[in-house]
Amino acid sequence: MKAKTILYLFFAALLTLSCTGESVKLTYSTQATKIDDYVKKQLTDNPERRSVITDGIVRLVEVEGEGDELQEDGTVSFLYAGYDFSSYSITSSRLFATNSPDVAQEARWEVSDSTLLGEKIVSLKDNILLDGLQKGLVGVKEGEECYIIFPGNRAFGENTLGTIPAYAPLAYHFWIIKIENF
């Protein structure tokens, strides 16, 4: 009888995990659809914008840059603002990180350490960014202003981080200052 109970509990747990996995897949699929809808509306509202989609990650270009495109092993310097995109809109109430003094001031953030603000330099070959950013930044040009938007599976996944809930889609606003390819 004990073996049957253990076997029953094992299969019940397996079924629960299977259902949870399907639920998470559905969440990410829904996010991708809503991100696509958001981008389509942005492109309709302003035909001068363009979008670049790479492996489910969207780069919505607001201002075109010039020169060479950032390569997968290049270095980029930028200002940014990161938003929890769970409401499928970009608002200062959803801002969770920025190095832009203007964005911080606009959001009425008190910044006690001014070294957190200002240009950030990242080498893509170091692979230190979220997957959505790592892939989304490839192709940007100097002077470009863009949004990179991606589902939660390309962000923090099942992990909650500060004010960012688990499974949350994210949107990052970037102002590209300089790129360097090697």
Protein Blocks (a to p, Z undefined) as FASTA:
>chain_A
ZZmmmmmmmmmmmmmmmmmmmmmmmmmmmmmmmmmmmmmmmmmmmmmbccddeehiacdd
fbdcehjdddfkbccddddddddfklopacfklpcbdcbfklmmmnopacfblklgccdd
ddfklopacfklmmmmgopaehiacdddddfklmnmjacehjbcghiacddddddfbdcd
ZZ
